Amino acid sequence: MLEKIGRLIDTDVLVVGAGAGGLWAALSAKRHLPDGRVVLLDARMVGRTGHTAFSNAWMVAVTPDDDLDACVRDIVEGNEWIAEQELIRDVLSVSHFQLLELEKMGLVFPKEDGDFIRRPTRGLKITKVLKPDGGGLEYCWRLRKTLEAEGVDLVERVFITDLARDDDGRVAGAFGIDGRTGEFTIIRAGATVLATNSVTFRAGFVRDLTGTGTQLAYDAGAVLTNAEFGYLRPGTPKFYFEGITFAIQDGARFVNADGEPFMERYEPDWADWADVQALSKAMVAEKKAGRTPLYLDMSLIPEEERGQYLQSSVAWMDYFFRKLGDRARIDMFGKTEYYPLFQMTKLGIKTDAACRSSVDGLLAAGLAQASCASHFAGFHIGACNGTGWIAGKSAAADARRLDRPRVSGGSARSVKAEVSAGWRNGDGKVDDELLRALQTLIFPYDVSVLKHETRLRQALRELEAIAERGGRSHAAHVHGFVRLRETRCMVETARLMLEASLLRRESRMSHMREDYPDRDDESWLKWILIDKGRAGPRLWTEPIKTPLVPPPAGEVRAGR
């Protein structure tokens, strides 16, 4: 009967999202369920989408010669204990195995005397990172070719609109549409893994990070967390630059309007080597003290080291440098103005150490999964790799253990009717207008970076009008419908961000409350959890388990 409603795909494991987390989840599921069917689905082209493909693919790797416990402690302490400690240990435990697997796929990691060349990274004392030749594009493509060779089915350009659930509330797959033709698709799955990344509100260098997977989980009843945290980093209005970590290692320094290096004032141990969260906090303090504009002074980098900053293994960045020519050298190695930038939210799906969510049949991987509140340079992809492998293994076990899922014809017809009505007699400009209004509300420095109860409540009031307009809007065509759905998702994400930011009455990592400037471990060493209540978001707190790395005892610490 379902075949009469739309295109039907039956599978044991469905993975949604083809970044690092999704690619590894699909590979793991197939290897742990070799006789089963695994489908990897993406709204765009597998191997050429998402954050990973557009990055340098720096990743954390813990080798047998490293101290695993020390690396776990490194990351937990760097997260100020907002972290799933056992999951982080499991992620780091499989990182060397995954590195060797990537080599078998043909990915080349530079070596010296037979050992991988690794570098320290911001904010971590011990844990080191490395990257492959060819960057993220080569990384994703090698994984894609491996998935094809091992029998994973790839489904491209299908946008998931809803998760399917059976009569018992278990997730039983998903509903979606072809982003070009509008063809309705039903995917019936024994286990479903969401690996759809986070939300950038279409800022930053990857425009398709809209967090739809997290919203799908929320609508299906799953618990979310970390909405109050974001990825803050120093940014420049002149150009996008990935490489601050290594520029600092080569001699660059952040200076204020007086030409004074200021990081030692706030981070005496780390100075400019501090993590981007700490850099951003220091920049906020300098702004409040009236010592702006702020600059990254790369003129301190020796001439013989500068060439490496004017090229990139990331194709779009290399094109950018070649297009600018000599201008890039002038802009980059002068004193370039920087400011603290909110790049993406850390809102994710709360899972156990096996990457299972609070809803049966639903798992999460990558940055859609809330392993911790800060991923540092290199741990973004490192966490995606590890949680992908773990989620795929758990999904394979669930698909083998559970009864075959049931998707009712009534639910499929209802979703299809709602989706089909979404682009009838609509406005071709409505998404752009809604997005602009949302960005104008969220991005100001005193809303997303430095927070205060008065401003947060005002932003929530203004968000209501944006949400109300978005809820009654229709698109003019299928592509516009997808864009509008993504924007509605971002509006709801903004609501969760603001609500959670109001609730956490302290300052910790990227969450900076002007009215609560200190870190308070005694009161706030907790997760803020969110699910979809009957009248709107329901928020509550839960103590964070610390089985591997105990927190400092009874401290109320000044905000770092």
Secondary structure as UniProt FT lines:
FT   HELIX           2..5
FT   STRAND          7..16
FT   HELIX           20..32
FT   TURN            34..35
FT   STRAND          38..42
FT   TURN            46..47
FT   HELIX           50..53
FT   STRAND          59..60
FT   TURN            64..65
FT   HELIX           68..78
FT   TURN            79..81
FT   HELIX           85..93
FT   HELIX           95..104
FT   TURN            105..106
FT   STRAND          111..112
FT   TURN            113..114
FT   STRAND          115..116
FT   STRAND          119..120
FT   TURN            122..123
FT   STRAND          128..130
FT   TURN            133..134
FT   HELIX           135..150
FT   STRAND          153..156
FT   STRAND          158..165
FT   TURN            167..168
FT   STRAND          171..178
FT   TURN            179..181
FT   STRAND          184..194
FT   TURN            201..202
FT   TURN            207..208
FT   HELIX           212..219
FT   TURN            220..221
FT   STRAND          224..225
FT   TURN            227..228
FT   STRAND          230..235
FT   HELIX           244..249
FT   TURN            250..251
FT   STRAND          253..255
FT   TURN            257..258
FT   HELIX           263..266
FT   TURN            268..270
FT   HELIX           271..273
FT   HELIX           276..288
FT   TURN            289..290
FT   STRAND          294..297
FT   HELIX           298..300
FT   HELIX           303..310
FT   HELIX           315..324
FT   HELIX           326..333
FT   STRAND          335..345
FT   STRAND          348..349
FT   TURN            353..354
FT   TURN            360..361
FT   STRAND          362..364
FT   HELIX           366..368
FT   HELIX           376..401
FT   HELIX           409..420
FT   HELIX           421..423
FT   TURN            428..429
FT   HELIX           430..442
FT   HELIX           445..448
FT   STRAND          450..451
FT   HELIX           453..471
FT   HELIX           478..503
FT   TURN            509..510
FT   STRAND          511..513
FT   TURN            514..515
FT   STRAND          518..520
FT   HELIX           521..524
FT   STRAND          526..533
FT   TURN            534..535
FT   STRAND          536..543
FT   TURN            553..554
FT   STRAND          556..558
//
